[in-house]
Amino acid sequence: LLPRCYTTRLLGIALEMKRHGRKIDLESLPLPENTEIAEIIRSFCRLWSTPPHPRGLIVPYYVAAQALEPILNGYGLQVPNDIEIFTLGFHEEQTHFPMVLQYPCEIGRKSIQALLWRIRNPESIPTTYMVGATLANIRTPVKS
């Protein structure tokens, strides 16, 4: 099963595409059944078997992007000239693919703040904390 954070990200993608006048039917996409690399590759192959083909992919983490690149090359596609890959997860050696950089330390900090607040104030209403993200490692497309 896909983690809830992953399916929530997919919903966010669909909502943003709708805002830009493009509808994504999440039910019809060949989404992976889990976030293991082999399943992500199988899912991509199912996606690529039927046109139209996307101009970009969003994958859950950097190692999945690394694993997909040779598959894309096998289809005659070069990253980023023919297709772009973005990752959603943090990786210290992130050098090749742009990513939506999340802040695990800040998420942990906000989590403990909320927990301590609830312990000291058990009657309080639960609070939602928003932790931002940054688009990192933008590279200039290679000219062919």
Secondary structure, DSSP 8 states (H G I E B T S, - for coil): ---HHHHHHHHHHHHHHHHTT----TTTS---SSS-HHHHHHHHHHHHTSSS--SEEEESSHHHHHHHHHHHHHTT--TTTT-EEEE-S--TT--SS-EEE--HHHHHHHHHHHHHHHHH-TTS---------EEE--------
